[in-house]
Amino acid sequence: MKQAAKEFKVLASVSDFTQHFGYPNPAHPLLTIIDLAQVRHLVPPSGPALRHMYIISLKKNLKGRIHYGHRTYDFSEGVLGFYAPGQLCESNPTLDISELSGWLLVFHPDLLNKYPLGKKIGSYGFFSYDVHEALHLSAREETMLDTLMDSIRAEYEQPIDAFSQDVLISQLEVLLSYANRFYHRQFLTRRTAEHDLLSRFEALLNAYFAQDGEQPLPTVQYFADALHVSPAYLSDMLRTLTGQSTQQHIHYSLIEKAKRLLLTTSLSINETAFQLGFEYPQYFTRLFKSKTGLTPAAYRFSAH
């Protein structure tokens, strides 16, 4: 029997969000700031909700095991989470929030529409991270972000005028710049854990391309799923430790296998492409030439 689809609430606006959770009404139609210490007594609504807005949350004094992938985190002072429009959320009943403090910054994409940040925000990979890939702050970093949030809150509480949105956007961009810096710090301070993840990724990559016979082209999602992390997190980790994204690693291994097949088998160029998982040989030829400067046929000829 087909399983019934899970019902969820759609939160299309900032006011939808505050009403759903029982939070105070927003003072701005496109943005709100929630003091978590003031709302921790509220019972979270059951069931998942689909939110059409960006959310940045700094949560402190959570009681319970919070995992970073399959590991408990090592920065216990604060946990900074990022959520993009269209992501489902559901309350975690295992956490004790009786002493919860911190803040939520919630803003609608329309807030950014006429600003460069509206385009730039898509480059921040942490907005597509899984929940267990939150940023774990040091005490100093937490203080810095709290100070920034105080400035945003002061502007948020002012009467709206012709400059309000410009000021809020500039402050938000500073906050995101610091968050980006702290995320890259996290990859370095977690060097042991991340090198372990890198080793497992390389082992998976090598094993995949060591297989004989036709194989589908591997995707970034395939390796992220196998390692239990999100594609954005995997690529950010690899860029920090190796300078290359997941896709670049895949292409490198793909081209290396292509070279071996071209030099050690009598497969035609088309057969080589199919063996590697390409549906259309011309795509293989295009990728091979872009990475080596030679067509597959020219490479095979040059080696003889």
Secondary structure, DSSP 8 states (H G I E B T S, - for coil): --------EEE-SHHHHHHHHT----SBTTEEEEEHHHHTTS---SS-EEE-SEEEEEEES-BS--EETTEE-S--SEEEEEE-TTEEE---TTSB-TT-EEEEEEE-GGGGTTSTHHHHGGG-GGGG--GGG-EEE-HHHHHHHHHHHHHHHHHHTS---TTHHHHHHHHHHHHHHHHHHHHHHHHHHTHHHHHHHHHHHHHHHHHHHH--S------HHHHHHHHTS-HHHHHHHHHHHHSS-HHHHHHHHHHHHHHHHHHH----HHHHHHHHT-SSHHHHHHHHHHHHSS-HHHHHHHT-
